[in-house]
Amino acid sequence: MLPKIRLLQIGDIHLVSNASSEAFVDDKDSTFPFNLKNIISRNPVKTVFRRIYEIIENGEVDCVLIMGDLTDYGKLDGYAACANYIASALQIGSKGIYQNLPIGIVPGNHDIDRGLAKDPGRNTKFVPLLQALAAAGLPPLPVGKPIAMTIPKGPSRAELFLLNSCWGCGEEAFIPPEFRTQIAAAIDAVISGPDPEIAIKAYYDRQLDTPAIAEDSIAAVVQALESTAGSTIAVLVAHHNLLPQRRPRLAPYTELVNGGALRGALSELGRPVIYLHGHIHEDPVEVVQLPNGAPLVSISAPDIPKGFNLVDILFGENSSPLACHVTPFRMDKSGLLKREATVSIALNNGRRRSSDRNTGFVYAKILEAGQIYWSELKALVENASNAVSDERLITIVEELFAERSIVIDNYDLEQKNWILRGEI
C-alpha cells in the first residue's frame, strides 16, 4: 500500500455559544421529557466530538489540527473551558489516553481579549491563551514564531507549520489625536456601564480584525522548505482564509492582508503546499496554481456544529507527495453526521511517474474497457498471470488516479466498490 498521512482538521468551536446549539428537533412541547429528547436528537457539538473521538480511538489519525476560535468575543473563561473540553472529550494532550497523538492549535480572532489587546507588549494578548492550554495539557500556540511539527510515515513525511495570523486582531482603529482622549473615555464609560455584554460585542466589531502573518514567519517557512527533501509535503495551518470567501463579506479586512505575498512565496517554491484554515464557517477546497507550477491547496474546515474534515496525503512509490484526499463529515438536514464524498486533488501536477510493464498493462485494460469494476480488473490481471499482488494493483491504480490518467467512482468506499474509468 502507498504511504498515507491522515490529518484531522477541526474548525471554529466557539464555546460557549455553540454549547447551546439546539438539537435537531422542532420542539413545541415544553412538557416533553428531557432525557427522551436527548435520545431522539443530541446537541450537534457533542455529536461531532463523539465521532472525532471514535476516529482517534480507532487509531486512524496521525495528527489533530484545530483552526482556532475556541471561544467568542475574547472571553478568556470560555477559552479555558473549551481547552479543557477538547482535552477531556478527545482524551488528547498530556493528560489524555492518547497523549502521544500530535496536536496543533492556532489562535483565532475571537480568542483575543480586546482589553488585553490595548495593553503594551506585542505578545500580551496571547499570554492567557497559552496559560489556558498549558493548564488543560494541550500544546502551545504559535505566537512570535511558527511552530514546526514533523509527521513521518516511512521515508515520507509531512512538515507542518503552525502560524499566527492574529497579530492585527483587536487593534484599535486609528483616531486622530484631536478626538482620541474624548472618544476613548466615552468608550470606557459605556463598557463599564449597566449592560457591558452588549457594549463589549458592539466594541468588538469596532476594534479591527486585521489578519496578517508576520513577514519573518513567512520567510522562516520558505527558508525551511527550500532545504527540505522532495519526499516531504508542506502543510501550513492558520486561522484566517488565504483566498476570499465565496459569500460577500462586508468588513474592512476579509482575508489575510498579506495573503498575496504568502501565496506568491509558496507558489514559487516549485512544490505542492497544503494550507488549512477556518474562520469563514464554510468549507471550500480550492487550488491555486501558476502555469507549469505546483498546486497550492487551500482547505477550509466549517464551524464545529457542521462537522470536520479528514485530510489524507498519499505518497507515491518514490515517496513524493502524490495526492490529497479531503473527506468531509457533515451534519445533514436530518441532523445526522455523515461521511460525504471524498474530494481528490493531484499533488504531482499531473506528471506520470510510473512506467513499468505492470502499470502499462493495467492502464491499457482500463482504457480498453472504458469502464470496469474493481473485481473485473482484478480478474483480468490474475488471468494474465502477471504476478501482480492486490497491494501492487492498488498502488498502480492509486497512482494512475493521482496522475489524472483515470477516474475512480466511489473512491471514498472500499476497493470492492470502485468503478474505474479511462479514455484517451
C-alpha positions as CSV (number, residue, x, y, z in Angstrom):
1,M,0.0,0.0,0.0
2,L,1.1,3.6,-0.6
3,P,2.2,5.6,2.4
4,K,-0.6,7.8,3.8
5,I,-0.6,10.6,6.4
6,R,-4.0,11.4,7.9
7,L,-4.7,14.8,9.4
8,L,-7.9,15.6,11.3
9,Q,-9.0,19.2,10.8
10,I,-11.3,20.8,13.3
11,G,-12.8,24.3,12.5
12,D,-14.0,27.0,14.8
13,I,-15.5,25.7,18.0
14,H,-16.9,28.9,19.6
15,L,-17.7,27.9,23.1
16,V,-19.7,29.0,24.9
17,S,-22.2,29.9,22.2
18,N,-22.1,26.6,20.3
19,A,-22.5,24.7,23.5
20,S,-26.2,25.8,23.4
21,S,-26.6,24.7,19.8
22,E,-30.1,23.3,19.6
23,A,-30.7,19.6,18.9
24,F,-32.2,18.9,15.5
25,V,-35.8,18.8,16.7
26,D,-38.8,21.1,16.2
27,D,-39.6,21.4,19.9
28,K,-43.1,22.7,20.5
29,D,-43.8,20.7,23.7
30,S,-42.3,22.2,26.9
31,T,-43.6,19.1,28.9
32,F,-41.7,16.6,26.8
33,P,-39.2,14.5,28.9
34,F,-35.7,16.0,28.7
35,N,-34.0,12.6,28.7
36,L,-36.2,11.3,25.9
37,K,-35.5,14.4,23.9
38,N,-31.7,13.7,24.2
39,I,-32.3,10.2,22.9
40,I,-34.2,11.5,19.9
41,S,-31.6,14.2,18.9
42,R,-28.4,15.3,20.6
43,N,-26.5,18.5,20.7
44,P,-24.6,18.8,17.4
45,V,-21.3,19.7,19.1
46,K,-21.4,16.6,21.2
47,T,-22.3,14.5,18.2
48,V,-19.3,15.8,16.2
49,F,-16.9,15.4,19.1
50,R,-18.1,11.9,19.8
51,R,-17.4,10.9,16.1
52,I,-14.0,12.6,16.2
53,Y,-13.2,10.6,19.4
54,E,-14.2,7.3,17.7
55,I,-11.8,8.0,14.8
56,I,-9.0,8.8,17.2
57,E,-9.8,5.7,19.3
58,N,-9.6,3.5,16.2
59,G,-6.0,4.8,15.6
60,E,-7.0,6.3,12.2
61,V,-5.3,9.7,12.7
62,D,-1.7,10.9,12.6
63,C,-2.3,14.4,13.8
64,V,-5.2,16.6,15.1
65,L,-5.2,20.2,14.0
66,I,-7.5,22.9,15.5
67,M,-8.1,26.0,13.5
68,G,-8.7,28.5,16.3
69,D,-11.7,30.5,17.6
70,L,-12.2,28.3,20.7
71,T,-14.3,31.0,22.3
72,D,-16.5,34.1,21.5
73,Y,-15.6,37.8,21.8
74,G,-12.3,37.1,23.5
75,K,-13.9,35.6,26.6
76,L,-10.9,34.0,28.5
77,D,-13.1,31.8,30.7
78,G,-14.7,30.4,27.6
79,Y,-11.3,29.7,26.1
80,A,-10.2,27.8,29.2
81,A,-13.5,25.9,29.2
82,C,-13.1,24.9,25.6
83,A,-9.4,23.9,26.0
84,N,-10.5,21.6,28.9
85,Y,-13.4,20.2,26.9
86,I,-11.2,19.4,23.9
87,A,-8.6,17.6,26.1
88,S,-11.3,15.7,28.0
89,A,-13.7,14.8,25.2
90,L,-11.0,13.6,22.8
91,Q,-8.6,12.4,25.5
92,I,-5.7,14.2,23.9
93,G,-2.9,16.2,25.3
94,S,-0.5,15.3,28.2
95,K,-3.4,14.3,30.5
96,G,-5.3,12.1,28.0
97,I,-5.3,8.5,27.0
98,Y,-3.9,9.5,23.5
99,Q,-1.2,11.7,24.9
100,N,1.3,10.7,22.2
101,L,-1.0,11.9,19.4
102,P,0.4,15.1,17.8
103,I,-1.8,18.2,18.2
104,G,-1.6,21.6,16.6
105,I,-3.6,24.6,17.6
106,V,-3.6,28.1,16.2
107,P,-5.1,31.3,17.6
108,G,-8.3,32.8,16.1
109,N,-9.6,36.4,16.1
110,H,-12.4,35.5,18.6
111,D,-9.8,34.2,21.0
112,I,-8.3,37.7,21.5
113,D,-9.4,39.6,24.6
114,R,-9.9,43.2,23.3
115,G,-8.9,44.7,26.7
116,L,-5.6,42.9,26.6
117,A,-5.1,43.9,23.0
118,K,-4.8,47.5,24.2
119,D,-2.2,46.8,26.8
120,P,1.6,47.3,26.0
121,G,3.6,44.3,24.7
122,R,3.4,42.5,21.4
123,N,2.6,39.1,23.0
124,T,0.4,40.3,25.9
125,K,-3.0,39.3,24.3
126,F,-1.8,35.8,23.7
127,V,-0.4,35.1,27.2
128,P,-3.7,33.9,28.9
129,L,-4.4,31.6,25.9
130,L,-1.1,29.9,26.4
131,Q,-1.8,29.6,30.1
132,A,-5.2,28.0,29.5
133,L,-3.8,25.5,27.0
134,A,-1.0,24.5,29.3
135,A,-3.4,24.0,32.2
136,A,-5.5,21.7,30.0
137,G,-2.4,19.7,29.0
138,L,-2.5,21.0,25.4
139,P,0.5,22.3,23.4
140,P,1.2,26.0,23.0
141,L,0.0,28.3,20.2
142,P,2.4,29.8,17.7
143,V,3.0,33.4,18.7
144,G,6.3,35.1,17.8
145,K,7.5,32.3,15.5
146,P,5.9,29.4,13.6
147,I,5.8,26.1,15.3
148,A,7.2,23.3,13.1
149,M,5.9,19.7,13.5
150,T,7.2,16.7,11.6
151,I,4.8,13.8,10.9
152,P,6.8,10.8,9.5
153,K,5.4,7.9,7.5
154,G,8.3,5.6,6.4
155,P,10.6,7.5,4.0
156,S,7.8,10.2,3.5
157,R,6.8,12.9,5.9
158,A,4.7,16.0,6.4
159,E,6.2,19.2,7.6
160,L,3.6,21.2,9.5
161,F,3.9,24.9,10.2
162,L,1.5,26.4,12.7
163,L,1.2,30.2,12.0
164,N,-0.2,33.1,14.0
165,S,-2.5,35.1,11.7
166,C,-3.9,37.2,14.6
167,W,-1.3,39.9,15.1
168,G,-3.7,42.6,14.0
169,C,-6.8,41.2,15.8
170,G,-8.1,43.6,18.4
171,E,-6.0,46.6,17.2
172,E,-8.0,49.8,17.5
173,A,-8.9,51.9,14.5
174,F,-6.7,55.0,14.2
175,I,-8.4,58.0,15.8
176,P,-7.0,61.5,15.1
177,P,-5.3,62.9,18.2
178,E,-7.7,65.8,18.3
179,F,-10.5,63.4,19.3
180,R,-8.7,60.5,20.8
181,T,-8.9,61.3,24.5
182,Q,-12.7,62.1,24.5
183,I,-13.6,59.1,22.3
184,A,-11.6,56.7,24.4
185,A,-13.2,58.0,27.6
186,A,-16.7,57.6,26.1
187,I,-16.0,54.0,25.1
188,D,-14.7,53.1,28.5
189,A,-17.7,54.7,30.2
190,V,-20.2,52.6,28.1
191,I,-18.3,49.3,28.5
192,S,-18.3,49.8,32.3
193,G,-22.0,50.7,32.3
194,P,-25.1,48.7,33.2
195,D,-25.0,46.4,30.2
196,P,-21.4,45.6,29.5
197,E,-22.2,42.4,27.5
198,I,-23.9,44.3,24.7
199,A,-21.3,47.1,24.8
200,I,-18.4,44.6,24.5
201,K,-20.0,42.9,21.5
202,A,-20.5,46.3,19.8
203,Y,-17.0,47.4,20.6
204,Y,-15.6,44.1,19.5
205,D,-16.7,45.0,16.0
206,R,-15.0,48.4,16.3
207,Q,-11.6,47.0,17.1
208,L,-10.3,45.9,13.8
209,D,-9.6,42.3,12.8
210,T,-6.6,42.8,10.6
211,P,-5.4,39.3,9.8
212,A,-1.8,39.1,8.9
213,I,1.1,36.7,9.1
214,A,4.4,38.3,10.1
215,E,6.9,38.7,7.3
216,D,9.6,36.9,9.3
217,S,7.3,33.9,9.8
218,I,6.7,33.7,6.1
219,A,10.5,33.9,5.4
220,A,11.2,31.2,8.1
221,V,8.7,28.8,6.5
222,V,10.0,29.4,2.9
223,Q,13.6,29.0,4.1
224,A,12.8,25.8,5.9
225,L,11.1,24.3,2.8
226,E,13.8,25.3,0.4
227,S,16.1,22.9,2.2
228,T,13.5,20.1,2.7
229,A,13.6,16.9,0.6
230,G,11.1,16.4,-2.2
231,S,9.5,13.5,-0.4
232,T,8.1,16.0,2.1
233,I,4.7,17.6,1.9
234,A,4.4,21.1,3.3
235,V,1.3,21.8,5.4
236,L,0.6,25.3,6.7
237,V,-2.0,25.9,9.4
238,A,-3.5,29.3,10.3
239,H,-6.9,30.6,11.3
240,H,-7.6,33.0,8.5
241,N,-8.5,32.2,4.9
242,L,-5.8,32.6,2.2
243,L,-8.4,33.3,-0.5
244,P,-11.6,35.4,-0.5
245,Q,-14.6,33.6,0.7
246,R,-17.4,32.9,-1.8
247,R,-20.1,34.7,0.2
248,P,-19.7,38.5,0.0
249,R,-18.3,39.7,3.4
250,L,-18.8,43.3,4.4
251,A,-15.9,44.0,6.6
252,P,-12.7,46.1,6.4
253,Y,-10.4,43.1,6.2
254,T,-11.9,39.9,5.0
255,E,-8.8,37.8,4.5
256,L,-5.1,38.0,5.1
257,V,-3.9,41.5,4.3
258,N,-0.6,40.0,3.1
259,G,-2.2,36.8,1.6
260,G,-0.9,37.7,-1.8
261,A,2.7,37.8,-0.6
262,L,2.2,34.4,1.1
263,R,0.6,32.9,-1.9
264,G,3.4,34.2,-4.1
265,A,6.1,32.9,-1.9
266,L,4.6,29.5,-1.6
267,S,3.7,29.2,-5.3
268,E,7.3,30.0,-6.3
269,L,8.7,27.1,-4.2
270,G,8.0,24.7,-7.0
271,R,6.5,22.1,-4.7
272,P,2.9,21.3,-3.6
273,V,1.7,23.0,-0.4
274,I,-1.4,22.5,1.6
275,Y,-3.0,25.4,3.6
276,L,-5.5,24.6,6.3
277,H,-7.7,27.2,7.9
278,G,-11.1,28.0,9.5
279,H,-12.6,31.4,10.2
280,I,-15.2,31.7,7.5
281,H,-17.5,28.9,8.8
282,E,-17.6,27.5,5.3
283,D,-15.8,24.6,3.7
284,P,-14.4,25.3,0.2
285,V,-11.5,23.2,-1.1
286,E,-9.6,25.4,-3.7
287,V,-6.5,25.1,-5.7
288,V,-4.2,27.9,-6.8
289,Q,-1.6,27.1,-9.4
290,L,0.8,29.0,-11.6
291,P,1.3,27.9,-15.2
292,N,3.5,24.8,-15.0
293,G,3.7,25.3,-11.3
294,A,2.9,23.1,-8.3
295,P,-0.6,23.2,-6.6
296,L,-1.3,25.3,-3.6
297,V,-4.3,23.6,-2.0
298,S,-6.5,25.6,0.4
299,I,-8.8,23.6,2.6
300,S,-11.3,25.2,5.0
301,A,-13.0,23.5,7.9
302,P,-16.5,24.5,8.8
303,D,-17.5,25.6,12.3
304,I,-17.9,22.6,14.6
305,P,-21.7,22.2,14.6
306,K,-21.5,21.4,10.8
307,G,-18.7,18.8,11.1
308,F,-15.0,18.3,10.4
309,N,-12.5,17.2,7.7
310,L,-10.2,14.2,7.3
311,V,-7.3,15.2,5.1
312,D,-5.3,12.2,3.7
313,I,-2.0,12.8,2.0
314,L,-0.9,10.0,-0.3
315,F,2.7,9.4,-1.3
316,G,3.9,7.6,-4.4
317,E,6.3,4.7,-4.7
318,N,9.2,7.2,-5.0
319,S,8.0,8.7,-1.6
320,S,7.0,12.0,-3.2
321,P,3.5,13.6,-2.5
322,L,1.0,12.1,-4.9
323,A,-2.5,13.2,-4.0
324,C,-4.6,14.9,-1.3
325,H,-8.0,13.4,-0.4
326,V,-10.4,15.5,1.7
327,T,-13.2,13.6,3.3
328,P,-15.9,15.9,4.8
329,F,-18.0,14.7,7.7
330,R,-21.1,16.9,7.8
331,M,-24.4,17.2,9.5
332,D,-27.2,16.5,7.1
333,K,-30.7,18.1,7.0
334,S,-32.0,15.3,9.3
335,G,-29.4,16.2,12.0
336,L,-27.2,13.1,11.3
337,L,-23.4,13.3,10.9
338,K,-22.5,11.6,7.7
339,R,-19.3,10.9,5.7
340,E,-19.6,12.7,2.4
341,A,-17.9,12.0,-0.9
342,T,-14.1,12.5,-1.0
343,V,-12.6,15.4,-2.8
344,S,-9.3,14.4,-4.5
345,I,-6.5,16.7,-5.6
346,A,-3.4,15.7,-7.5
347,L,-0.2,16.9,-5.9
348,N,2.2,15.8,-8.6
349,N,1.0,18.3,-11.2
350,G,-0.4,15.5,-13.3
351,R,3.0,14.2,-14.1
352,R,3.3,10.5,-14.9
353,R,5.8,8.8,-12.6
354,S,5.1,5.2,-13.3
355,S,6.2,3.4,-16.5
356,D,6.8,-0.2,-15.6
357,R,5.3,-3.1,-17.5
358,N,2.5,-3.9,-15.0
359,T,1.4,-0.2,-14.9
360,G,1.2,-0.2,-18.7
361,F,-0.8,-3.4,-18.7
362,V,-3.3,-2.2,-16.1
363,Y,-3.8,1.2,-17.7
364,A,-4.3,-0.5,-21.1
365,K,-7.0,-2.8,-19.7
366,I,-8.9,0.2,-18.2
367,L,-8.7,2.1,-21.4
368,E,-9.8,-0.9,-23.4
369,A,-12.9,-1.4,-21.2
370,G,-13.7,2.3,-20.9
371,Q,-15.4,1.4,-17.6
372,I,-14.5,-1.5,-15.4
373,Y,-15.3,-2.7,-11.9
374,W,-12.5,-3.4,-9.4
375,S,-13.4,-7.1,-9.3
376,E,-13.3,-7.3,-13.1
377,L,-9.9,-5.6,-13.2
378,K,-8.5,-8.0,-10.6
379,A,-9.8,-11.0,-12.6
380,L,-8.1,-9.7,-15.8
381,V,-4.8,-9.2,-14.0
382,E,-4.9,-12.6,-12.4
383,N,-5.9,-14.3,-15.7
384,A,-3.0,-12.7,-17.4
385,S,-0.6,-14.3,-15.0
386,N,1.2,-11.0,-14.4
387,A,2.0,-11.9,-10.8
388,V,0.6,-8.6,-9.6
389,S,-0.4,-8.7,-5.9
390,D,-3.5,-7.0,-4.6
391,E,-1.3,-4.4,-2.9
392,R,0.6,-3.7,-6.0
393,L,-2.6,-3.4,-8.1
394,I,-4.0,-0.9,-5.6
395,T,-0.7,1.1,-5.8
396,I,-0.9,1.2,-9.6
397,V,-4.5,2.3,-9.7
398,E,-3.9,5.0,-7.0
399,E,-1.0,6.4,-9.0
400,L,-3.0,6.4,-12.2
401,F,-5.8,8.2,-10.4
402,A,-3.5,10.8,-8.9
403,E,-1.9,11.4,-12.3
404,R,-5.4,12.0,-13.7
405,S,-5.0,9.2,-16.2
406,I,-8.2,7.5,-14.9
407,V,-11.2,8.3,-12.8
408,I,-12.3,6.2,-9.8
409,D,-16.0,6.4,-8.9
410,N,-16.9,5.5,-5.3
411,Y,-13.3,6.3,-4.3
412,D,-14.3,7.0,-0.8
413,L,-15.6,3.5,-0.4
414,E,-13.7,0.2,-0.1
415,Q,-11.9,-1.0,-3.2
416,K,-14.6,-3.6,-4.0
417,N,-16.9,-0.7,-4.7
418,W,-14.6,1.1,-7.1
419,I,-15.6,1.7,-10.7
420,L,-12.6,2.7,-12.9
421,R,-13.0,4.8,-16.0
422,G,-10.4,5.8,-18.6
423,E,-10.4,7.3,-22.0
424,I,-7.8,8.8,-24.3
